[in-house]
Structures are given as structure tokens and as C-alpha cells.
Amino acid sequence: MGAATRADQAAYVLRMHALQRLDRALGEHALDALLVKGAALALTHYAEPWTRAMSDIDVIVRPGALGPTLAALRAGGFVVAADAERPLTAAFFGETLATLPCGVTSVPVELHTRLDKLVARPVDHAAIFVRAAPAPSLARLRLPASEDHVLLLALHAAGHDFHHGPACADVELVLAAGIDEDALIQRAREWRLSTALFVMLSVLRERGSTAVSDRLLGAVAPRGLRRSGVARYRAHVADPGATLGLGWPWIARQTVLRDDLAAWGLGVAAYAGARVAEVAQARLRRR
């Protein structure tokens, strides 16, 4: 057994310890949460769960349950971070970091009210919880249905300009295990995620995946001007010499992937106003 495998297995043991503590903390307060992305798929789709590398555990809290969930984690020994540098705009990112101290190290857990940044798409989180099933041996941590998980994975990858390394492997495993394509297509349209899903599936196809059907790819393909915009976006993010910074350049790139342009524009304007006020306040405090 190589050193890398031993390190991966050690990280997995720590992660399972954190998941068990998280499950217990939620159960003691009659709460639950949705386990997503790597930590979820490692339990169900990877033959050797420690081979799915990850830097943190991602969970989505039930709508309206962030406060009680954070209180439950604090009571269970987790340390919840406060974003003092962004008092006005932290909520636009929909995530709160908690960590579980484990000796000289700690395990980070990101609690999300949504996976979208800045502006939430109309993702039906309540319905996702209804369709979810308990994680193996973790009754208070629920796993999304396959169709929901594919969309959540595509949404998350889109926010990273599809440069999130494990996303392709994750989506391919879920597709290969079998999905209801009609349900996936319908929810992609309802949640305004068709373009993001199309790019995710196209990236998989380009990497030689056989798990993406022609029917599925065609059903979510953009039309007209949006198609040319997506083509330019993909060429830009695939260019090794392209600048892919955050801030306003990121917002401009994300606009191509949004099927809800009116809501996106209004949300970005609200974020811009809050950010201007936040920066002004910070400058005043430094004086």
C-alpha cells in the first residue's frame, strides 16, 4: 500500500468520524440535512470511497432551517465561522463554514442554503428533500435522488467554470448507474439549469464518456444566440492562457450560463449595491 493510499484512507476515516458526529448532532435536535457532492457519492458510487478526494464535506440545509442547524452543530462540538469581512454580502453566497476539531487537525463542513452564488435559481429544495433517501448508517443525512444530484453537480461545476476536477467523474458515475432522463430534462427546465447541464454533459462527451445519450444532450442544448454565446464561453474557459478571475469577469461569464436572465440581472444589481456599501463601511472603520 502506497503512502498516498494510506493518506487517503486516513482522511476518509476522519471524514466518516465527522459525518457520524454531524448525524448525531442533527438527530439530537430532530433535524436532517442533504449530503451532496463528493461525500455523498463516495458512500454510494465509488468502489473505494477514500479514492474520492475532497477538501470538505458539503451539506444543504432544509429551507428555513439554517439557524437551528447551526445551533445543533455548535452543541455537537462543531465550530461555526463568522464572515466578519462581508457582513452585508455573505448571504449572497449561501454558505457557512463549520469545522470539527479532531486532535491537531479539523474537518471542514460547508453548510449551504443553496449551491448558487449571488443569485439563486428556482431550485426546488423542498422537493429534493422529499425525494431523498437516508445515507447508509447516517439516518439524519439524506442523499438526493440521482436526477436531482446530477443537476446539483452541474450547478456547482458551473460556478467553477467547469474546472472542478472531480465533477466529471461524479456526474458520469451517476449517469452510468441509470437515471430517468425525462425527469432530469423536466427539472433542468423548471430550475433554469438547462444551459449549465448542457455544458456539463458536453464536457463529459468531449472526454470520451459514453454515459451521455444523444437524446439527453439534444434536449437541453441551447438555441439561437444562446448557442453561440455558450460556444464562445466554452472556448474561453478551455483556453489555457485565458484569464479566469473572480469578481466582475466571473459574473460576466456566468451570465452566459443563466437561463433566468431577468432574475440574474436584478440579483447582481442587489449584490453590487450591498458590496459598495460594505466596502464603504470597511474604509470608514479603517480611518
C-alpha positions as CSV (number, residue, x, y, z in Angstrom):
1,M,0.0,0.0,0.0
2,G,1.5,3.3,-1.1
3,A,1.8,6.5,1.1
4,A,-0.9,8.3,-1.0
5,T,-3.4,5.5,-0.4
6,R,-2.7,5.5,3.4
7,A,-3.1,9.2,3.5
8,D,-6.4,8.9,1.5
9,Q,-7.7,6.3,3.9
10,A,-6.7,8.3,6.9
11,A,-8.6,11.3,5.5
12,Y,-11.6,9.1,4.9
13,V,-11.6,7.8,8.5
14,L,-11.6,11.4,9.7
15,R,-14.4,12.3,7.3
16,M,-16.5,9.4,8.4
17,H,-16.0,10.5,12.0
18,A,-17.1,14.0,11.1
19,L,-20.2,12.6,9.3
20,Q,-21.1,10.5,12.3
21,R,-20.8,13.5,14.6
22,L,-22.8,15.6,12.2
23,D,-25.5,12.9,12.0
24,R,-25.7,12.7,15.8
25,A,-25.8,16.4,16.3
26,L,-28.7,16.7,13.8
27,G,-30.5,13.8,15.4
28,E,-30.4,15.2,18.9
29,H,-32.3,18.2,17.6
30,A,-34.7,16.3,15.3
31,L,-33.1,17.9,12.2
32,D,-31.8,16.5,9.0
33,A,-29.6,17.8,6.1
34,L,-28.8,16.8,2.5
35,L,-25.4,15.3,1.9
36,V,-24.2,16.2,-1.6
37,K,-21.3,16.0,-4.0
38,G,-18.2,14.0,-3.0
39,A,-19.0,13.0,0.5
40,A,-22.4,11.6,-0.7
41,L,-21.1,9.9,-3.8
42,A,-18.2,8.3,-2.0
43,L,-20.7,6.4,0.1
44,T,-22.7,5.1,-2.9
45,H,-20.9,5.3,-6.2
46,Y,-17.2,4.8,-5.5
47,A,-16.0,1.2,-5.0
48,E,-13.2,2.5,-2.7
49,P,-14.7,5.6,-1.0
50,W,-11.4,7.0,0.0
51,T,-10.4,7.4,-3.6
52,R,-12.9,10.3,-4.0
53,A,-10.6,13.2,-2.9
54,M,-12.3,16.2,-1.3
55,S,-11.3,19.2,0.8
56,D,-14.6,19.5,2.7
57,I,-18.0,18.0,3.3
58,D,-20.9,19.7,1.6
59,V,-24.4,19.6,3.0
60,I,-27.6,21.6,2.1
61,V,-29.9,22.5,4.9
62,R,-33.6,22.4,4.7
63,P,-35.3,25.7,3.6
64,G,-35.6,27.9,6.6
65,A,-33.5,25.7,8.9
66,L,-30.1,27.2,8.8
67,G,-30.3,28.8,12.3
68,P,-31.4,25.7,14.1
69,T,-28.9,23.6,12.1
70,L,-26.0,25.9,13.1
71,A,-27.2,25.8,16.7
72,A,-27.3,21.9,16.6
73,L,-23.7,21.8,15.2
74,R,-22.4,24.2,17.9
75,A,-24.0,22.0,20.5
76,G,-22.4,19.0,18.9
77,G,-18.8,20.3,19.1
78,F,-18.5,22.0,15.7
79,V,-17.0,25.5,15.4
80,V,-19.0,27.8,13.2
81,A,-17.1,30.6,11.4
82,A,-18.5,34.1,11.0
83,D,-17.6,36.1,7.9
84,A,-16.8,39.4,9.6
85,E,-15.3,40.8,6.4
86,R,-18.6,40.5,4.5
87,P,-21.4,41.4,6.9
88,L,-23.7,42.6,4.0
89,T,-22.9,40.2,1.2
90,A,-22.1,36.9,2.9
91,A,-25.8,35.8,2.5
92,F,-25.4,36.2,-1.3
93,F,-23.1,33.2,-1.3
94,G,-25.4,30.8,0.6
95,E,-22.8,29.0,2.6
96,T,-21.5,28.9,6.2
97,L,-18.3,27.1,7.2
98,A,-18.2,24.9,10.3
99,T,-15.3,22.7,11.4
100,L,-15.0,19.7,13.7
101,P,-11.7,19.8,15.7
102,C,-10.0,16.4,15.6
103,G,-6.8,16.5,17.6
104,V,-4.3,18.5,15.7
105,T,-6.4,18.8,12.6
106,S,-10.0,19.5,11.8
107,V,-12.6,18.5,9.2
108,P,-14.4,21.4,7.4
109,V,-18.1,21.2,6.7
110,E,-19.8,23.7,4.4
111,L,-23.5,24.2,5.1
112,H,-25.3,25.6,2.1
113,T,-28.8,27.1,1.8
114,R,-28.1,26.7,-2.0
115,L,-25.2,25.9,-4.3
116,D,-25.7,29.0,-6.5
117,K,-23.6,32.1,-5.8
118,L,-25.0,35.6,-5.8
119,V,-28.4,34.8,-7.3
120,A,-30.4,31.6,-6.6
121,R,-32.0,29.7,-9.4
122,P,-35.5,28.4,-8.7
123,V,-34.2,25.0,-7.5
124,D,-37.0,23.2,-5.5
125,H,-35.0,22.2,-2.4
126,A,-38.2,21.1,-0.6
127,A,-38.9,18.6,-3.3
128,I,-35.3,17.4,-3.3
129,F,-35.7,16.6,0.4
130,V,-38.9,14.7,-0.3
131,R,-37.2,12.5,-2.9
132,A,-34.1,12.0,-0.9
133,A,-33.2,8.8,0.9
134,P,-31.2,8.3,4.2
135,A,-27.4,7.8,3.7
136,P,-26.1,4.4,4.7
137,S,-25.8,4.2,8.5
138,L,-26.4,8.0,8.7
139,A,-30.2,8.4,9.2
140,R,-30.2,12.2,9.5
141,L,-28.1,12.8,6.4
142,R,-30.1,12.3,3.3
143,L,-28.9,11.6,-0.3
144,P,-30.6,13.3,-3.2
145,A,-32.2,11.3,-6.0
146,S,-29.9,10.7,-8.9
147,E,-31.6,13.2,-11.2
148,D,-31.5,15.9,-8.6
149,H,-27.9,15.1,-7.8
150,V,-26.8,15.4,-11.5
151,L,-28.4,18.9,-11.6
152,L,-26.8,19.9,-8.3
153,L,-23.4,18.7,-9.5
154,A,-23.8,20.6,-12.8
155,L,-24.8,23.7,-10.9
156,H,-21.8,23.6,-8.7
157,A,-19.4,22.9,-11.6
158,A,-20.9,25.8,-13.5
159,G,-20.0,28.1,-10.6
160,H,-16.4,27.0,-11.1
161,D,-16.4,27.4,-14.8
162,F,-16.4,23.6,-15.1
163,H,-12.8,23.5,-13.7
164,H,-13.8,21.4,-10.7
165,G,-11.8,18.3,-11.4
166,P,-13.9,15.5,-9.7
167,A,-17.2,16.9,-11.1
168,C,-17.0,15.0,-14.4
169,A,-16.2,11.7,-12.7
170,D,-19.1,12.3,-10.3
171,V,-21.7,13.0,-13.0
172,E,-20.5,10.2,-15.2
173,L,-20.9,7.7,-12.3
174,V,-24.4,8.8,-11.5
175,L,-25.4,8.7,-15.2
176,A,-23.9,5.3,-15.8
177,A,-25.8,3.9,-12.8
178,G,-29.0,4.9,-14.5
179,I,-31.3,7.9,-14.4
180,D,-34.8,9.0,-15.5
181,E,-33.9,11.2,-18.5
182,D,-37.4,12.7,-18.7
183,A,-37.3,13.7,-15.1
184,L,-33.8,15.2,-15.4
185,I,-34.8,17.2,-18.5
186,Q,-38.0,18.5,-16.9
187,R,-36.3,19.6,-13.7
188,A,-33.5,21.2,-15.6
189,R,-36.0,23.4,-17.4
190,E,-38.0,24.2,-14.2
191,W,-34.9,25.1,-12.3
192,R,-33.4,27.1,-15.2
193,L,-30.4,24.8,-15.4
194,S,-30.6,23.5,-19.0
195,T,-27.6,25.5,-20.2
196,A,-25.4,24.6,-17.3
197,L,-26.4,20.9,-17.7
198,F,-25.7,21.1,-21.4
199,V,-22.2,22.4,-20.9
200,M,-21.6,19.7,-18.2
201,L,-22.7,16.9,-20.5
202,S,-20.7,18.4,-23.4
203,V,-17.6,18.4,-21.3
204,L,-18.2,14.7,-20.5
205,R,-18.7,13.9,-24.2
206,E,-15.5,15.6,-25.1
207,R,-13.7,13.5,-22.6
208,G,-15.0,10.3,-24.2
209,S,-17.9,9.5,-21.9
210,T,-20.5,7.0,-23.2
211,A,-22.9,7.8,-20.4
212,V,-24.4,10.8,-22.1
213,S,-27.1,9.9,-24.6
214,D,-27.8,11.9,-27.8
215,R,-31.4,12.4,-26.7
216,L,-30.4,13.9,-23.4
217,L,-27.8,16.2,-24.9
218,G,-30.1,17.4,-27.6
219,A,-33.0,18.1,-25.2
220,V,-31.0,20.6,-23.1
221,A,-29.0,22.1,-26.0
222,P,-29.3,25.9,-26.2
223,R,-30.8,27.5,-29.3
224,G,-30.2,30.6,-31.4
225,L,-28.0,33.4,-29.9
226,R,-27.6,31.5,-26.6
227,R,-25.9,28.6,-28.5
228,S,-23.3,30.9,-30.0
229,G,-22.7,32.5,-26.6
230,V,-22.2,29.1,-25.0
231,A,-19.7,28.2,-27.7
232,R,-17.7,31.4,-27.0
233,Y,-17.8,30.7,-23.3
234,R,-16.6,27.2,-23.7
235,A,-13.7,28.3,-26.0
236,H,-12.7,30.9,-23.4
237,V,-12.7,28.7,-20.3
238,A,-10.9,26.0,-22.2
239,D,-8.1,28.3,-23.3
240,P,-5.0,27.7,-21.1
241,G,-4.0,31.3,-21.4
242,A,-7.4,32.8,-20.6
243,T,-7.8,34.9,-17.5
244,L,-10.5,33.3,-15.3
245,G,-10.5,35.5,-12.3
246,L,-13.5,36.1,-9.9
247,G,-15.3,39.3,-9.4
248,W,-16.9,41.0,-12.4
249,P,-15.2,38.9,-15.0
250,W,-16.7,35.8,-13.3
251,I,-20.2,37.5,-13.2
252,A,-19.9,38.2,-17.0
253,R,-19.0,34.6,-17.7
254,Q,-21.8,33.2,-15.5
255,T,-24.3,35.3,-17.4
256,V,-23.9,33.0,-20.4
257,L,-24.9,30.0,-18.2
258,R,-28.1,31.6,-16.7
259,D,-31.4,30.7,-18.1
260,D,-33.1,33.2,-15.8
261,L,-31.5,36.4,-17.1
262,A,-34.1,38.8,-15.6
263,A,-33.7,37.4,-12.1
264,W,-29.9,37.2,-12.5
265,G,-29.6,40.9,-13.6
266,L,-31.8,42.1,-10.6
267,G,-29.8,39.9,-8.2
268,V,-26.4,41.1,-9.5
269,A,-27.6,44.7,-9.1
270,A,-28.7,44.0,-5.5
271,Y,-25.3,42.4,-4.8
272,A,-23.4,45.3,-6.3
273,G,-25.3,47.8,-4.1
274,A,-24.6,45.7,-1.0
275,R,-20.9,45.3,-1.9
276,V,-20.4,49.0,-2.5
277,A,-21.9,49.8,0.9
278,E,-19.8,47.0,2.5
279,V,-16.6,48.4,1.1
280,A,-17.5,51.9,2.2
281,Q,-18.2,50.7,5.7
282,A,-14.8,48.9,5.8
283,R,-13.0,52.1,4.7
284,L,-14.7,54.1,7.4
285,R,-13.7,51.6,10.1
286,R,-10.0,51.8,9.0
287,R,-9.9,55.5,9.4
